[in-house]
Amino acid sequence: MKSSHFRRLVLPVLLLCALPSCGTEFRKAWNNAPGVKAATHPHICLPKPGHVEPVAGRWDGTWHSDASGHHGRLRCVVSHPKNAAGDREFFYHATWMGFLSGGYKATHHVQQQGPVHVFKGEHKMPDWAGGFYHYDGTISNGEFKANYKSSADHGTYTMKRVP
């Protein structure tokens, strides 16, 4: 068999085998999010008894680009604070065009202002995807609302807490 025929047969099979692993890291984070695992899980920092963590955990909703009109499903896993300053890891996973998806992590600085948690952050994406993205938003009463902006796009995130 010629090598060009071999490549045409093997490369698509390898790609099909690799595609399911694209969301593996996010699925693992989603399944192990704060508040999901039992108290005996060794890697989960549980809040004080009777205290509901208003920010950490799983969020599900949508994103919408005001620039292009594109939209899709958006999920996010928010960590407990990483330091005394209130920095947290936000692990986003978005879909677009109904079948494409991808995930990324961004650190956001979260501060409580009364009953509302306000956050800001930025994240470097590839230049073809808009470069630096800036985020600002609020979390209150189980609702997550944010704005994002880059040189190529701007829009909103709207999510609700997943129990």
ABEGO torsion letter per residue (X at the ends): XBAAAAAAAAAAAAAAAAAAAAAAAAAAAAAABBGABBAABAABBBBBBGBBBAABEBBBEBBBBAAAGBBEBBBBBBBBBABAAGBBBBBBBBBBGGABBBBBBBBBBBBBBEABBBBBBBBBBBAAAGEBBBBBBBBBGGBBBBBBBBAABBEBBBBBBBX
